[in-house]
Amino acid sequence: MMSSPAANITSVLKETRKFPPPGAFSAQAHVKSLAEYEKLWQKAHDDPEGFWALQAESLTWFSKWQKVLEWKEPFAKWFVGGKLNASFNCLDRHLVGPRKNKAALIWEGEPGDSRVLRYQDLHREVCKFANVLKGQGIKASDRVTIYMPMIPELAIAMLACARIGATHSIVFGGFSADAVADRNNDAKARLIITADGGWRRGKVVPLKNNVDGALEKSPTVEKCIVFNRCNQQVHMKQGRDMWWHELMMDASADCPAEPLDSEHPLYILYTSGSTGKPKGVLHTTAGYLLGTSYTHRLVFDLKEEDTYWCTADIGWVTGHSYIIYGPLANGATTLMYEGAPNHPREDRFWEIVEKYRVNTFYTAPTAIRAFHKWGDEWPKKHDLSSLRLLGTVGEPINPEAWMWYHEVIGGKRCPIVDTWWQTETGMIMITPLPGAIPTKPGSATRPLPGIEAEIVDKAGNPLAANQGGLLVIRRPWPAMLRTIYGDDERYRKEYWSHVPHAYFTADGARKDEDGYFWIMGRVDDVLNVAGHRLSTMEVESALVHHKRVAEAAVVGKPDEIKGEGISCFVTLKTGETPTEELKKELQAHVVKEIGALARPDEIRFTESLPKTRSGKIMRRLLRDIASGRQTTGDTTTLEDYSVLARLREEEE
Ligand code: WT7
């Protein structure tokens, strides 16, 4: 269970560098100055419903809504009475003008194959596949599991579901058969869409085999559609399993988009809870589409001719919101890459940037630290001059990684948008607008117009500048989760009961004297050292600032005297050797950077850290190791199981 968080967290990160948006960038941006941002924010603050109603004109409606918001805390309904279709907004409406022959999706497969689908092509394929789903008896509100590699058919499957009103539940291709079965059962899915396999580091991930295992334990799933990606020998069960290409052969390309209610359930996305049971975060149609398209346009300062690349997997919310729904609703060109960043070599991403002349590049801090560790020679082999804007998401970015991203990838000319949000928020919430808000390395800066973010104590009282506390959102926003699928009570309890009348993010943060937010990580990860509540992320940031360190994870371990001691897991840059001297040097380094209260009690060198498949360090597992406990709880989100075993060996 999520422990009841204490408020006050001592913040020790000192970062004073500030980077104003380049003048030329501001001049062409959607929002051009700090003053303009502040005016917009104020306008939305004074009349939030009027503000969102105005934004909602950017969507295409079959019938207009009667009421902007119906709020019965904690349940929201946005654009009540309106009718629209997400797939229509992402496709059909772009076919009437010059976008019909514009690239909607540029796809690069790991083996080097490539496809481009124009808006017309994507529309045709989606219509055909929607008819395939109908042919299998799938109707509005049925749940469909999608367990696929990063190939265009994944996008086609999503949009086909949206077109007929089936609610999709995408399960990341790295999950096991059991995880697929759990999610099938929780959602009561009727059909699953998969592929024989997908490419990852030159090997085939056996997706269909996993599905076979999952379907032994998924009584609600009647049918399985299989796309042939890798020419694998797979078992096809008669009467249940069908080939995608065979079904598509006779499918009609005529499939009008179903007019759906604003609050029609668009998708469920499972995120790991603190208990074993995954939470099905439910997003609905109008508010989600509005939130993702609005933020995609403003935050990435979208231009008609942009080639935009978000490197996330569509199995995570980042891929849902910022590879598919936001960009396609905006008629943008979105790039999708199937494989690993280091296949066949460590410059694959930079090769792709150069090949397609990518303008906007959006990735995770964990990836940036890996690129930094691999060395500057890889990006330096390529022409990255097409890039004009960079983004990050998923965890706080340590200033060291930020500076490297800024200098080596962005050539010091590209603004960086550090975007704070969650699976539950559906859309970006706190971020610089790239032409308007000066950035400070490590800060997600300020809330978007329409978003009321605050730092409070447990009673909900706002804290003074630079005091660490709980990050909450005061008002409902269009793309917010509507509930946890099938569990309204858990939704209320986890998000709306910690702080009175506010959405509880479970993140600790502080707001500085300029109103900039500095996210300090999950409040569950806060250390309590001799009465000081310290953010693990800030100690990590200090460690990574040392020139020999590539990555660090910091956790507490029980300490009789101090309450908690500070235990650090450190990976070194390629070519560095772990020594006892270096341990002492790192301890002294943290004391110099932060102060004696943060002196690490122990430093352990390790080859790699246990991470979730979305790149988050699983500190819970490290806490178990640091305190010599058995690992308990859910480990199904762990990216590489062998890391745990290795960490335990390294301990000996
Ligand atoms: C948690 C949400 C949002 C899509 C990917 C992760 C952390 C996310 C930032 C950021 C600091 C961040 C927070 C948040 N987080 N972005 N820019 N700066 N922390 O989605 O798996 O739902 O995780 O990721 O702790 O609560 P998620």
Boltz pocket constraint, residues with backbone or C-beta under 6 A from the ligand:
constraints:
  - pocket:
      binder: B
      contacts: [[A, 271], [A, 316], [A, 317], [A, 318], [A, 392], [A, 393], [A, 394], [A, 395], [A, 396], [A, 397], [A, 418], [A, 419], [A, 420], [A, 421], [A, 422], [A, 423], [A, 424], [A, 430], [A, 444], [A, 505], [A, 506], [A, 507], [A, 519], [A, 521], [A, 522], [A, 614]]
      max_distance: 6.0
